[in-house]
Amino acid sequence: MPPPSWTPDPAWPTPPEGWQLWIGDDGESSERAPELAGEPEVRVRESTTPEELSSSGSARVAYLEAEIASLKARLRSNAEDDAIELNDARVLQEVGIYRYHHPLETAAAYQQRLELIGLRIAELVKSARAIIKSELFSFNNSLAQGRRMTGDLSKLMLRAYNAEAENVLRTLRAGNTVIAKKRLEASRAAIAKLGSMMEMRISDEFHALRIEELELTADWLMKKQEEREAQREERARLREEKRVERELAEERERLDKERAHLLNMLAALKEKGEYDEALAHRLGEVDEAIAQNDFRAANIRAGYVYVISNEGAFGKNVVKIGLTRRLEPRERIYELGGASVPFRFDTHTLYFSEDAVSLEADLHRHFADRALNRANSRKEFFFATPAEVRDVLLEKVGNMLEFTEHADATEYRQSVGLWPRQE
């Protein structure tokens, strides 16, 4: 082959399609047939030295080795096309968000459907419609012996197929049916190949039932997982509400005691003909706090919408938008920055709203296409800068007293310089 910088003489005619040009020993151009293209040319002249012969042989060997490597690569490629991908993480990433094959309302509904599928599968097996076989296969020139042989072998093949199906169902993971279907399809194809002489194969009806059973099982596992998570979140919500109710009741009791104390002090001063403006002002503040406390107790939608971030745990430009009804909302943020994450959260804003539930839902809808967890919409982390959330908040509430755009991330910045280097 000529060097990359070489170009043919413009006076030369265009070579036929698929042909190559090269420079011969005499410096003239030559054309090479397509069937020889790519194979190194070896020329032996009368004056060829042993070293040149050795060099030519090495070129030939190098070409053959390259050809062998190419053939091996093609064989591997063909094998990979027929192989079953068993890497769950890779398959899940390729498939993306789980879609229900048979949408039903509850996990119990899936169980009922699975029971019906099981009855239909058993009916096909009993009626000998699960596997198809030739009735004309003869053995030892005997049609009866051939039928007996195909009957015994079909039972064995069906048992192997059902064993694979049961194993697939037993090892099935919620949210991923791709690998399971491939395994079942591979088992069916192997039976058809082994039983080709007797025209033996798993029937389409039976295979479709087992595929439906697999899909329903995957849907049931996913629905059961969703219901368990919903129940956990509901229990957490009820615990939070009871805690808030207890806090509000304790705060009301404290305010009532302080109000009674202030009233007694003002009454005593009045009997003496005196008046304390500071005590009267404090009594007004307590009355206002009692009214606010009662409003919070009566209005379950009131609370604080918070915007927080954790650069060390989730990186830059990731925020959590949540809601708490606690009297001290920062306690909730301290809890979120507990042992489950390496660093504490930074608070960008705590905005009190009389309808915090709707405000939080509006923010979640606005940033829904930036959610970190696209499979679970109940998670509250989003790819957004604090400034972007601030702008949306301002559009909805009009004004905010306080918002911190930049996170301190103190613990993270103090720690990152001491981390071991990653190879």
VMD Tcl script that draws the C-alpha trace (Angstrom):
set ca {
  {0.00 0.00 0.00}
  {1.31 3.50 -0.73}
  {2.07 5.90 2.12}
  {-0.86 8.09 3.29}
  {0.65 11.18 1.60}
  {0.82 9.52 -1.82}
  {-1.71 10.34 -4.51}
  {-1.87 8.87 -8.04}
  {-0.82 10.84 -11.07}
  {-3.78 12.90 -12.31}
  {-3.05 11.62 -15.82}
  {-3.85 8.06 -14.79}
  {-7.35 6.81 -15.60}
  {-9.85 6.07 -12.81}
  {-9.39 2.44 -11.65}
  {-12.36 0.06 -11.78}
  {-14.60 -0.02 -8.69}
  {-13.10 -2.05 -5.87}
  {-9.53 -2.00 -7.29}
  {-6.44 -0.59 -5.63}
  {-3.45 1.30 -6.99}
  {0.09 0.81 -5.80}
  {3.64 1.63 -6.91}
  {5.68 -1.30 -8.20}
  {9.43 -1.83 -7.85}
  {9.97 -0.23 -11.24}
  {8.14 2.91 -10.11}
  {5.22 2.33 -12.48}
  {1.63 2.21 -11.41}
  {-0.24 -1.07 -11.49}
  {-3.79 -2.20 -10.81}
  {-4.79 -5.04 -8.55}
  {-7.83 -7.30 -8.75}
  {-10.40 -7.02 -5.95}
  {-9.95 -10.62 -4.85}
  {-6.31 -9.84 -4.05}
  {-6.94 -6.44 -2.48}
  {-5.66 -6.24 1.07}
  {-3.24 -9.18 0.74}
  {0.39 -8.04 0.77}
  {2.10 -8.61 -2.55}
  {5.26 -10.74 -2.48}
  {7.61 -10.49 -5.45}
  {10.73 -12.64 -5.84}
  {13.38 -11.54 -8.34}
  {16.48 -13.43 -9.40}
  {18.53 -11.06 -7.28}
  {16.28 -11.38 -4.20}
  {18.38 -11.80 -1.06}
  {17.56 -14.18 1.85}
  {16.82 -11.13 4.01}
  {14.28 -9.91 1.46}
  {12.72 -13.38 1.29}
  {12.43 -13.39 5.08}
  {10.86 -9.95 5.02}
  {8.35 -11.08 2.38}
  {7.45 -14.16 4.44}
  {6.93 -11.99 7.50}
  {4.58 -9.76 5.55}
  {2.59 -12.80 4.44}
  {2.41 -14.11 8.01}
  {1.34 -10.71 9.28}
  {-1.43 -10.58 6.70}
  {-2.68 -14.06 7.61}
  {-2.60 -13.25 11.33}
  {-4.63 -10.10 10.66}
  {-7.12 -12.12 8.60}
  {-7.46 -14.69 11.41}
  {-8.04 -11.94 13.96}
  {-10.73 -10.44 11.70}
  {-12.50 -13.79 11.38}
  {-12.38 -14.32 15.14}
  {-13.91 -10.88 15.67}
  {-16.74 -11.72 13.25}
  {-17.36 -15.00 15.06}
  {-17.49 -13.19 18.40}
  {-19.88 -10.64 16.93}
  {-22.20 -13.37 15.67}
  {-22.03 -15.13 19.02}
  {-22.87 -11.92 20.83}
  {-25.91 -11.46 18.61}
  {-27.22 -14.84 19.76}
  {-26.15 -14.44 23.40}
  {-28.47 -13.40 26.21}
  {-27.48 -10.23 28.02}
  {-27.40 -11.12 31.73}
  {-26.24 -7.76 33.07}
  {-29.34 -6.42 34.84}
  {-27.87 -2.96 35.34}
  {-27.06 -2.57 31.63}
  {-30.44 -3.85 30.49}
  {-32.35 -1.64 32.94}
  {-30.43 1.39 31.73}
  {-31.22 0.56 28.10}
  {-34.90 -0.14 28.77}
  {-35.44 2.96 30.90}
  {-38.66 3.65 32.81}
  {-40.70 0.54 33.59}
  {-44.01 0.34 31.73}
  {-46.74 -1.99 32.93}
  {-47.60 -4.73 30.45}
  {-51.07 -5.26 31.94}
  {-52.07 -2.18 33.97}
  {-54.18 -3.10 36.99}
  {-55.13 -1.09 40.09}
  {-53.68 -3.20 42.91}
  {-51.25 -6.02 43.59}
  {-54.20 -8.18 44.66}
  {-55.71 -7.80 41.18}
  {-52.47 -9.11 39.67}
  {-52.57 -12.12 41.99}
  {-56.08 -12.97 40.79}
  {-54.99 -12.75 37.16}
  {-51.97 -14.96 37.89}
  {-54.23 -17.60 39.42}
  {-56.36 -17.64 36.25}
  {-53.24 -17.89 34.09}
  {-52.07 -20.85 36.18}
  {-55.36 -22.67 35.55}
  {-55.12 -22.06 31.79}
  {-51.50 -23.32 31.73}
  {-52.52 -26.51 33.55}
  {-55.44 -26.99 31.15}
  {-53.17 -26.80 28.09}
  {-50.77 -29.35 29.61}
  {-53.61 -31.77 30.42}
  {-55.11 -31.46 26.95}
  {-51.70 -32.11 25.32}
  {-51.74 -28.70 23.59}
  {-48.62 -27.35 25.32}
  {-46.14 -28.97 22.93}
  {-46.57 -29.85 19.26}
  {-44.99 -32.97 17.73}
  {-45.18 -35.06 14.57}
  {-47.49 -38.05 14.59}
  {-45.79 -39.57 11.54}
  {-42.32 -40.17 12.98}
  {-41.37 -43.85 12.82}
  {-38.79 -45.76 14.82}
  {-37.49 -49.17 13.75}
  {-39.91 -48.91 10.83}
  {-42.75 -48.76 13.35}
  {-45.12 -45.80 13.48}
  {-46.40 -46.87 16.92}
  {-42.89 -46.97 18.37}
  {-42.21 -43.59 16.78}
  {-45.30 -42.10 18.39}
  {-44.33 -43.59 21.74}
  {-40.83 -42.14 21.40}
  {-42.03 -38.67 20.40}
  {-44.56 -38.77 23.25}
  {-41.91 -39.57 25.84}
  {-39.46 -37.05 24.42}
  {-42.14 -34.34 24.25}
  {-42.89 -34.82 27.95}
  {-39.19 -34.49 28.71}
  {-38.88 -31.36 26.54}
  {-41.98 -29.79 28.09}
  {-40.66 -30.51 31.56}
  {-37.35 -28.82 30.66}
  {-39.19 -25.79 29.24}
  {-41.44 -25.48 32.31}
  {-38.46 -25.87 34.62}
  {-36.76 -22.96 32.85}
  {-39.98 -20.93 33.04}
  {-40.34 -21.55 36.77}
  {-36.69 -20.69 37.34}
  {-37.13 -17.46 35.37}
  {-40.17 -16.54 37.48}
  {-38.37 -17.39 40.71}
  {-35.37 -15.21 39.87}
  {-37.37 -12.39 38.26}
  {-36.62 -8.91 39.60}
  {-39.13 -6.10 39.83}
  {-39.00 -3.84 36.83}
  {-37.04 -5.99 34.40}
  {-38.56 -8.61 32.10}
  {-36.14 -8.26 29.18}
  {-33.63 -10.87 30.34}
  {-36.36 -13.21 31.54}
  {-38.13 -13.14 28.16}
  {-34.86 -13.76 26.32}
  {-34.13 -16.79 28.50}
  {-37.58 -18.23 27.86}
  {-37.30 -17.58 24.13}
  {-33.87 -19.22 24.09}
  {-35.26 -22.30 25.85}
  {-38.08 -22.56 23.32}
  {-35.68 -22.17 20.39}
  {-33.36 -24.87 21.80}
  {-36.28 -27.32 22.11}
  {-37.38 -26.58 18.54}
  {-33.83 -27.16 17.30}
  {-33.32 -30.41 19.20}
  {-36.74 -31.73 18.20}
  {-36.66 -30.58 14.59}
  {-36.50 -34.16 13.29}
  {-39.80 -34.92 15.03}
  {-41.25 -31.46 14.24}
  {-41.40 -30.87 17.99}
  {-41.84 -27.38 19.46}
  {-43.58 -25.54 22.26}
  {-46.96 -24.38 21.00}
  {-47.53 -20.69 20.36}
  {-50.55 -20.66 22.67}
  {-48.65 -22.22 25.58}
  {-45.60 -20.00 25.10}
  {-47.82 -16.90 24.94}
  {-49.43 -17.91 28.23}
  {-46.08 -18.34 29.93}
  {-44.91 -14.97 28.56}
  {-48.10 -13.37 29.89}
  {-47.50 -15.07 33.23}
  {-43.99 -13.63 33.28}
  {-45.23 -10.13 32.44}
  {-47.97 -10.29 35.07}
  {-45.46 -11.46 37.67}
  {-43.14 -8.57 36.83}
  {-46.07 -6.14 37.02}
  {-47.14 -7.66 40.34}
  {-43.64 -7.29 41.79}
  {-43.48 -3.66 40.66}
  {-46.99 -2.85 41.94}
  {-46.22 -4.52 45.27}
  {-43.03 -2.48 45.54}
  {-44.94 0.73 44.78}
  {-47.62 -0.09 47.34}
  {-45.02 -0.84 50.02}
  {-43.28 2.45 49.30}
  {-46.59 4.33 49.34}
  {-47.42 2.73 52.69}
  {-44.04 3.72 54.10}
  {-44.53 7.30 52.95}
  {-48.06 7.37 54.36}
  {-46.83 6.10 57.73}
  {-44.08 8.73 57.66}
  {-46.65 11.41 56.82}
  {-48.91 10.34 59.70}
  {-45.96 10.30 62.10}
  {-45.01 13.79 60.93}
  {-48.58 15.06 61.36}
  {-48.82 13.62 64.87}
  {-45.51 15.21 65.74}
  {-46.71 18.56 64.40}
  {-49.98 18.25 66.32}
  {-48.06 17.46 69.49}
  {-45.74 20.43 68.92}
  {-48.68 22.77 68.30}
  {-50.50 21.50 71.39}
  {-47.41 21.97 73.55}
  {-46.85 25.43 72.10}
  {-50.48 26.38 72.77}
  {-50.14 25.18 76.36}
  {-46.97 27.23 76.82}
  {-48.56 30.34 75.31}
  {-51.66 29.93 77.48}
  {-49.50 29.80 80.61}
  {-47.54 32.86 79.54}
  {-50.73 34.74 78.70}
  {-52.26 33.89 82.09}
  {-49.07 35.06 83.81}
  {-49.08 38.34 81.88}
  {-52.75 38.93 82.65}
  {-52.11 38.38 86.37}
  {-49.18 40.79 86.35}
  {-51.17 43.46 84.49}
  {-54.13 42.99 86.87}
  {-51.87 43.41 89.89}
  {-50.38 46.58 88.41}
  {-53.85 47.91 87.63}
  {-54.91 47.47 91.26}
  {-51.95 49.61 92.22}
  {-52.94 52.17 89.63}
  {-49.92 51.38 87.48}
  {-49.48 50.32 83.85}
  {-46.58 48.56 82.11}
  {-46.53 49.19 78.36}
  {-43.90 46.47 77.75}
  {-46.08 43.84 79.44}
  {-49.09 44.97 77.42}
  {-47.07 44.78 74.20}
  {-45.86 41.31 75.11}
  {-49.46 40.25 75.79}
  {-50.40 41.38 72.29}
  {-47.55 39.33 70.83}
  {-48.70 36.27 72.79}
  {-52.27 36.73 71.58}
  {-51.01 36.95 68.01}
  {-48.89 33.81 68.49}
  {-51.91 31.95 69.88}
  {-53.97 32.96 66.87}
  {-51.22 31.82 64.51}
  {-50.84 28.55 66.41}
  {-54.57 27.90 66.23}
  {-54.53 28.64 62.51}
  {-51.69 26.17 61.98}
  {-53.55 23.52 63.98}
  {-56.75 24.03 61.99}
  {-55.16 24.41 58.55}
  {-53.25 21.26 57.63}
  {-52.12 22.82 54.31}
  {-50.12 25.55 56.01}
  {-46.38 25.05 56.45}
  {-42.89 25.85 55.18}
  {-41.66 25.13 51.67}
  {-37.90 24.66 51.79}
  {-35.20 24.68 49.11}
  {-31.97 22.96 50.19}
  {-28.87 21.51 48.55}
  {-26.00 19.20 49.39}
  {-23.10 19.74 46.99}
  {-20.89 17.12 48.61}
  {-23.53 14.41 48.33}
  {-25.29 15.25 45.05}
  {-23.02 17.69 43.23}
  {-23.61 21.22 42.02}
  {-26.93 22.47 40.67}
  {-29.02 19.84 42.45}
  {-31.69 20.97 44.91}
  {-34.33 19.35 47.08}
  {-37.73 21.07 47.21}
  {-39.84 19.89 50.13}
  {-42.46 20.79 52.72}
  {-42.62 20.68 56.50}
  {-45.35 21.78 58.92}
  {-43.15 21.84 62.00}
  {-42.93 24.89 64.23}
  {-39.15 24.71 63.85}
  {-38.67 23.78 60.19}
  {-34.89 23.65 60.48}
  {-35.23 20.56 62.66}
  {-36.57 18.71 59.63}
  {-33.60 19.86 57.53}
  {-31.20 18.72 60.26}
  {-32.86 15.29 60.17}
  {-32.43 15.07 56.38}
  {-28.73 15.77 56.83}
  {-28.32 12.89 59.28}
  {-26.40 9.65 58.89}
  {-27.85 8.85 55.45}
  {-25.74 11.53 53.72}
  {-22.07 12.44 54.30}
  {-22.66 16.20 54.76}
  {-25.32 18.52 56.13}
  {-27.74 20.29 53.80}
  {-27.46 24.00 53.06}
  {-30.72 25.96 53.31}
  {-31.50 28.42 50.53}
  {-34.93 29.43 51.75}
  {-37.73 28.58 54.19}
  {-40.94 30.12 52.91}
  {-44.10 29.97 55.03}
  {-47.31 29.62 53.06}
  {-50.90 29.18 54.11}
  {-51.21 26.69 51.24}
  {-47.74 25.16 51.25}
  {-49.07 21.89 49.81}
  {-50.16 23.55 46.55}
  {-47.01 25.67 46.36}
  {-44.77 22.63 46.71}
  {-46.80 20.73 44.09}
  {-46.50 23.66 41.66}
  {-42.72 23.72 42.06}
  {-42.48 19.97 41.57}
  {-44.54 20.19 38.38}
  {-42.40 23.02 37.05}
  {-39.15 21.06 37.48}
  {-40.62 17.60 36.75}
  {-38.57 17.16 33.57}
  {-35.40 17.76 35.62}
  {-36.08 15.21 38.35}
  {-33.12 13.02 39.33}
  {-35.33 9.99 39.90}
  {-37.51 9.62 36.80}
  {-38.89 6.26 37.93}
  {-40.32 7.56 41.23}
  {-42.07 10.92 41.06}
  {-42.36 11.12 44.85}
  {-38.68 11.92 45.20}
  {-37.92 15.63 45.56}
  {-34.46 16.15 44.03}
  {-34.10 18.18 40.83}
  {-31.36 19.32 38.46}
  {-31.76 23.07 39.05}
  {-29.80 25.94 40.51}
  {-31.10 27.70 43.61}
  {-31.45 30.86 41.52}
  {-33.80 29.09 39.10}
  {-36.01 27.92 41.96}
  {-35.97 31.44 43.42}
  {-37.20 32.93 40.14}
  {-40.09 30.45 39.96}
  {-40.96 31.10 43.61}
  {-41.03 34.84 43.01}
  {-43.42 34.36 40.10}
  {-45.80 32.41 42.34}
  {-45.59 34.26 45.67}
  {-44.55 37.74 44.56}
  {-42.03 38.50 47.30}
  {-39.64 36.71 49.66}
  {-37.84 38.17 52.63}
  {-34.82 35.89 52.46}
  {-33.14 33.65 49.89}
  {-29.53 32.48 49.83}
  {-28.35 31.70 46.33}
  {-24.88 30.28 47.02}
  {-24.34 27.28 49.29}
  {-21.59 27.35 51.90}
  {-21.06 23.56 51.81}
  {-18.61 24.06 54.67}
  {-18.12 20.43 55.67}
  {-17.67 19.36 52.05}
  {-15.09 22.06 51.24}
  {-13.15 21.31 54.42}
  {-13.08 17.60 53.58}
  {-12.57 17.36 49.83}
  {-8.92 18.45 49.93}
  {-8.11 15.55 52.30}
  {-9.76 12.84 50.26}
  {-7.55 10.03 48.88}
  {-6.84 10.33 45.19}
  {-8.91 8.14 42.91}
  {-6.92 6.16 40.38}
}
mol new
graphics top color blue
foreach p $ca { graphics top sphere $p radius 0.5 }
foreach p [lrange $ca 0 end-1] q [lrange $ca 1 end] { graphics top cylinder $p $q radius 0.2 }
display resetview
